[in-house]
C-alpha cells in the first residue's frame, strides 16, 4: 500500500513537472501576446504591430524553441516512467494473483487434512468403543470359566 502511494506521488510529481514544462512553454507566447496588446494600447493609432529588434525577436524565438524542446524531453521521460510503472503494476498484479491461488490451494489442502483428521478421530473413537466392548465381553466370559 505504501509502495502504491509512493508510486502515485511520483506520478503526480511527474504530471506536475510536465504541467510546469508546458506552462514554461506557454510563458514566452503569453509574453509576446502581452507585449502585442501593450503595443496595441500604446500605439493605437498605429496598425497594432510590434516593432522590436531582430535580436529581441530571435532571443524570444530561441527561448520558445528551448521551452518546447524541454517539454518534449520531459514528456518522453514521463511517458517512459509511466510505462515502467504500468509494467511494475502488471507484474505485481500477476504476483498477487499467483499468491491468491496459492492461498486458495493451501486452504483447500487444510480443509482436506482437517476432514481426514476428523475421520481418523471418528474411526479411532469407534475402534476404542469396540475394543472396550470386546474387553467387557472377555471379562464376562473369563469369570465364568473355572480356573
Rosetta blueprint (number, residue, H / E / L):
1 X L
2 X H
3 X H
4 X H
5 X H
6 X H
7 X H
8 X H
9 X H
10 X H
11 X H
12 X H
13 X H
14 X H
15 X H
16 X H
17 X H
18 X H
19 X H
20 X H
21 X H
22 X H
23 X H
24 X H
25 X H
26 X H
27 X H
28 X H
29 X H
30 X H
31 X H
32 X H
33 X H
34 X H
35 X H
36 X H
37 X H
38 X H
39 X H
40 X H
41 X H
42 X H
43 X L
44 X L
45 X L
46 X L
47 X L
48 X L
49 X L
50 X L
51 X L
52 X L
53 X L
54 X H
55 X H
56 X H
57 X H
58 X H
59 X H
60 X H
61 X H
62 X H
63 X H
64 X H
65 X H
66 X H
67 X H
68 X H
69 X H
70 X H
71 X H
72 X H
73 X H
74 X H
75 X H
76 X H
77 X H
78 X H
79 X H
80 X H
81 X H
82 X H
83 X H
84 X H
85 X H
86 X H
87 X H
88 X H
89 X H
90 X H
91 X H
92 X H
93 X H
94 X H
95 X H
96 X H
97 X H
98 X H
99 X H
100 X H
101 X H
102 X H
103 X H
104 X H
105 X H
106 X H
107 X H
108 X H
109 X H
110 X H
111 X H
112 X H
113 X H
114 X H
115 X H
116 X H
117 X H
118 X H
119 X H
120 X H
121 X H
122 X H
123 X H
124 X H
125 X H
126 X H
127 X H
128 X H
129 X H
130 X H
131 X H
132 X H
133 X H
134 X H
135 X H
136 X H
137 X H
138 X H
139 X H
140 X H
141 X H
142 X H
143 X H
144 X H
145 X L
146 X L
147 X L
